[in-house]
Amino acid sequence: MESMMMIDAIQRLGIDHHFEEEIEAVLQKQYMKSSIHGDCDEDLYEVALRFRLLRQEGYTVPAEQGGKFKQNLREDIRGLMGLYEASQLSIGEDILEEAGNFSSLLLNACLQHLDRHQAAVVKNTLEHPHHKSLARWWKDLGLTEELKFARDQPLKCYMWPMAIIPDPRLSEQRIELTKPISLIYIIDDIFDVGGTLDELTLFTEAVNRWDLSAFKELPEYMKMCFKTLDDITNEISTKVHKEHKWNPVGSLRKAWASLCNAFLVEAKWFASGHVPKDEEYLKNGAVSIISSTATILRLWDDLGSAKDENQDGHDGSYVECYLKEHRGSSVENARQIVAHMISDMWKRLNKECLSPNPFSTSFTKGSLNIARMVPLMYSYDDQQCLPGLEEHMKSLLLENLPYRNAQKIN
């Protein structure tokens, strides 16, 4: 039982790729055990957990193993949660549909009788079962397996939404925002190191037309990327329309097209050996109130002076553009200029956020939070690591608050 619980915890943390052989050995043993001895007198949670772990890894497990339940189990909250999680791997079996409905009904009914923490855990299981979670979504996409050059960092991508919308009530929105952010990193890698200029041009034209048929002549990884882009855009648009009675699909498609157009401009610059003027470089891709935030992000990225994965691509920087335009300047001087520009952009951003503007308070705060997060995301050390981000993740996700010695506030 302990070994299965450990596998579940490792998978939820998104680090299971480090223990593939060990996990496979445990699951093979569990599969043989259940095939020979059945479930014996094991409790509901153990049966449901084994079923889910085995089925999600491709083992042929009869639905009856995951769907056994009795009315007298209504007090077994952990078991019911495990049963509901297992039911999410249904491939159409009636018994799993029944198990899902049964466990969902009882878990919803018990919410009002649980304490605050227990209720939150149960509610999260009902709304975000692991099989449909972000880590599972990212792994099942298979993009980083097809795109060997792409960054495989779903947790890093999730840190952006955590900073942008920290409200604990907006968990679903954070998960949904992580998906397009992950795709931005993927598309950035495609333009920097993945595709030829001809392929990138065709890719951009297809995104502008939003035409799946236009991808027939492109590499398989570009087809996968656009298919994922289309799925995410439609999924988010459907949820927004359901909640707010407005369908943003057209606006989202235009935003993706604008992003690809900007990436293509840079790809053409560096393919031809053209180093743009510093103002031209910054102007490419900047829009609206978010332009101050975007410029801060762009300049901090340039100060990093390298990709976080040591990629050998065609990615330029403002420092390079500045040195080309201002002959005789040193790299250190150019970096000081960039730091000064970041400071000025912060002043501009503060002014824009404090002045009357057409944006909501949540959007304005989100823009500020992006800018606040940027130094953590782009402050590389000599080993191309992000020590500040690593410490931030630990403090945010792993370490307890030091409340024991805190003074009482009256």
N, C-alpha and C positions, 0 to 999 in steps of 0.2 A: 504493500500500500504506500509506504514511504517513497519508494522509487517512482511510482506513478505521480504522486503529488509533487515530487521534485521536477519531473519532466514538465508537468503542467506549469509550474512556477517559472522554469527556464524559458518555456515557449512564450509565456506572457511577457517576460522581460525582453524578448526578441533576441536572445543570445544562443538559441538552440543550435545555430550553425557551427558553434564551437564544440558541440558534443554529439555530433551526428552518429558516430559509431557506438558510443555508450547508450544513446537513446534507442538505437535500432536493436541492440542486444537485449535491453530491458523489454522492449515491446515484443520482440520475438519470443521471449520467455513467457510473457503474459499471454500471448496469443496461443501458445502451446498449452498453457495451463487451462485457459478457458475452453479450448477445443476438447481437451481430454476430460476435465473434471466439471465443466460447466461453472455456474456461479455459486454452487453450494449454499452456504448460509451467510454469504457476504452481505453487507448493508447496501442500501440503495446508492449511496454516494460512490462507493467503490466500484459497483457494477457499472454505473453511468459513466464514471471517469474512464474506466478501462475501455468501454465501448467507444467513447469519443476519441480518445487518443489513438486507438487502433484504426478506427474508420478514417479519421482525417489523414492518416499516413498511408492509406490505401489497402489496409487489410480487409479481407472479406469477412465481416462479422454479421451474423444474423441479427435482424432488428429486434428479435425477442430478447436478446441479451441487454439491450439498452432500453427496452420498453416495459420491463416488468414493474408494476406498481400496484399498490393496494390503498384502499381508502384510509387504513390505519396509519399510513405514512404521512398524514397531513401535518404532524408535529415535527417531522424531520426536515427542517429548513435547509440544511446543507445538502441533504439527499435530493430534495426537490430542485434546488439550484443546479445540482449535477445532472439531474434528469432533463431539465429544460435545456441545458447546454448540449447534452447528447442529442436531443430531438432536433437541433439545428442542422445535424448532418443527415437528415432524412433524404432519401432518394425516391420518396413517394410511398413508403410503407405506411399502411393505415395505423399500425400500432405505435409508430413514432409520432404520427400526427396526433393521435390520441394522447400520447405521453406529453407532448408539448402543450396541448390544450389543458390537460389535467394539471400539470405542474404550474403553468402560467396562472390558471384560475386560483389555485390554492396560494401561490406566492403573492398575488395581488390582494387576496383576501386577508392575508396575515400582516400586510404592511402596517396597518393602523395599530397593531398590537405589539410591534417591535420597537426597540429603542431607536434613537436617531441614527446611530452608526449602523446597526443591523439593517434598518430600512434602506439606508443609502446603498449598502452592498447588494441587497436583493434587487433594488430598483435598477442598479447598474447592470446586473446580470440580465434582467428582463429587457433592457433597452439596448445593451451592447454585449451580447454573448460573444465569447472569444472567437468562435468560428467566423464571425462577421466583424471582428475587431480590426483596428488599424494595422497591427503587426501582421495579422493573417492576410489582410488585404494586400499589403506590400509584398509579402512573400509569394502569394498566389499570382500576382501580376507577372512575375517572372522577367521583368524588364532588365534587372541587373544581371540576370543569367545570360540574356540575349545580348545585352550591351555591356561587354566586359570592361569597357573604359568608364562606365558611369559610376557615380558615387552611390554607395549602398548605405545610406544613413537616415533611416526613417525617424529615429529618435531625435537627431539634430533638426530635422525638418519640423518635428512636433514642438520643438522649443520656441519656434516663431509664434505659432498660435497661442502658446501658453503665455507669452509676453504680450501679444496683441490684445487678447481677450481673456484676462485672468479670472473673470467672474466664474466661481465654481458651478453656477447654474448653467453655464454654456458649454458643457462638455461635448455635446454633439456637434456644436458649431466649430469647436477646436479640431475635432477629428475631421470634419469635412474640409476645413481650411488647410489642414496638413496635406491633403491629397493634391490640390493644385500646386502647392509649394514644392512638393516632391517632384512634380512634373516639370516645374521651372528649372530645378537643378538638372534633371535628366536632359531637357531640351538644350540647356546651356552647354552641357557636356557634348551633345550631338554637334552643336555648332562649333565648339572649340576644338574637339579632337576626333569626332566620329565620322562626319560625312565629307565628301568632296564638294567643291563649290557648286558643281552641276546638280548634285543630289540635294544640297541645301536650298538651292534656288527652286527646284521642283517641289520640295517639301513646303517651302514658304508659300508658293503659289497655290498649292493644294489646301493649305490652312486658310488662306485668304478666301478661297472659293468654298471652303469646307466641303470638299468633294472626296468621298472615299474611293471612288473609281480612279481618281487621278494618281493614286499611290501604286498602281499596278507595276510600274517600272522601277519602283524604289526598293531598296534593301528591306529584308524582313523586319529588322529592328525598327525602321522608320514606320512601317505599317503598324507594328505593335504599339509604338508610341502614339500615333495618331488615333488608333482605335481606343486606347486608354484615355486620351484627351477627350475624345467624343463621348465616351461613357461617363467620365467625371462631370463634364459640362452638362450633359443631359440629366444626370442624377441630381446635381446641385440645383439646376433650374426647376426640376420637378418639385423638390422640397421647398424651394422659395415660393413657387407658385401655390403650393398647397397651403403654406403658412400665411402668405401676404397677398395672394390673388394677383400676382404679377409675375410674368415669365421673363427672366433675364437672359434667356438663351442667346438672343441676338447680340446683346451687349457683351456677354462673356466671349462669344466667338470673335467679336471685333477686338477685344482685349488680347486674346491669344494671337490674333493676326498681327496686331501692333507689336507685340513682343517679338514674334518671329521676324517681322520686317526689320526691327532694330538690330536683332542678332545677325541678320543677313548683311546689313550695311557694314557691320564690323568685320564679318567674315570676308567680304569683298575688299575691305581696306587692307587687311593683313595678308590676304592671298596675293594681292597686287604689290605688296610692299609699301603701300601708302600709309603714312603716319599722319593722321588728321591734326589740325590745329586744336589746341586744348579746348577752346570754346565749342568747336564743332563736335568734339568727342563727348563733352558733357551734355550737349543739347540733344544728342541722339538718344531717344527713349524716355525723356523726362516729360511728365504731364502733371497739371493742376496743383492743388495744395500738397499732394503727395510728392511733388517734384523736389521739395526741400528734403524730405525723408529719403527719396530715391537717390538724390545727389550725395547725401551723407553716406548711404549704403555703398554707392558706387566708389566714392573716394576712399572709404575705409577698406574696401575690397582691394583697391589699387595699392594702398599702403601695405597690405599683406604681401604683395609682390610675388605671390605664388599661389597656385591652387592648393587646396588643403589635401589633395591626394597626389601631389607631385606629378600632375598631368603634364605631358609634353604636347601642348596644343598651340593654337594661334591666337592666344588671348593677350591683348594689349593692355596698357594702363595709362592713366592720366600723367603719371610721372614720365613715361616714355614720350608721350606727346609734348609735354612741357620741355623736356630736354632737347627734342628735335627743333622746337620753335625758338628756344632761348639758348643759342649756342654759347658754350662756355660755362653754363650753370652746372653745379655738381648735383649728384643724386641726393645728397643730404639737404641741399638748398631746396630742391624740388619737393622733397618730402615735407620740409617746413612750410612751403607754400600750400601744400595739400592740407596740412594740419590747420593752417590759418583759414583756409576755405571751409573746412569742416566747422570750425568755430563760428564763422560768419553764417553758414547755413543753419546752425542751431539757433542763432539769434533771429534769423528770418522765420524759421519754423515756429519759435516761441511767439513771435509777433502775429503770424498767421493764425495760430491757435487761439490767441487771446483776442483777436479782432473778430468782428461779426463776419460770419462766412456761411455758405449754404449747407454745410455739412452737419450731421448729427453729432452730439457730444461723444457718443461711442466711437464714431469714425475718427473724430479728432484725437481722442485718447489713444485709439489704435495706432494712428500715425506717429504719435509721440512715442508709444511703446516700441514700435519698430526701430525708431532711431536710437532708443535707449539700449536695445538689444544688439545693435550692430557691432559695437566694440568687442563683445564676447564672441561673435561669430567670425570676426576677421582679424583678431590679434594673434598671429601665428608666432611660435617660437622658432628656434633654429632647426628643430626636428620636424617642422611643418605641422605641429600639433597645436591644439587650442586649449592650453591649460586653464585659462579663465572659464571657458565654456564647460570643461570637465568638472571643475570645482562647483560651478553654478548648478549643473545637473545633480551632483551629489547632494548639495545643500537643499535643492528643491525637491528631489525625489526620494532620497535615502536617509538623510540625517534628521534626527528629532530636533524639535525646537528646544533651545536651552532655557526652559521656563522655570526650572526648579529654584534657581537663585535670583530670579527676577523680583524686583521690588513691587509690592502691591501699589496699584495706581488708584488713588481715591477720586 
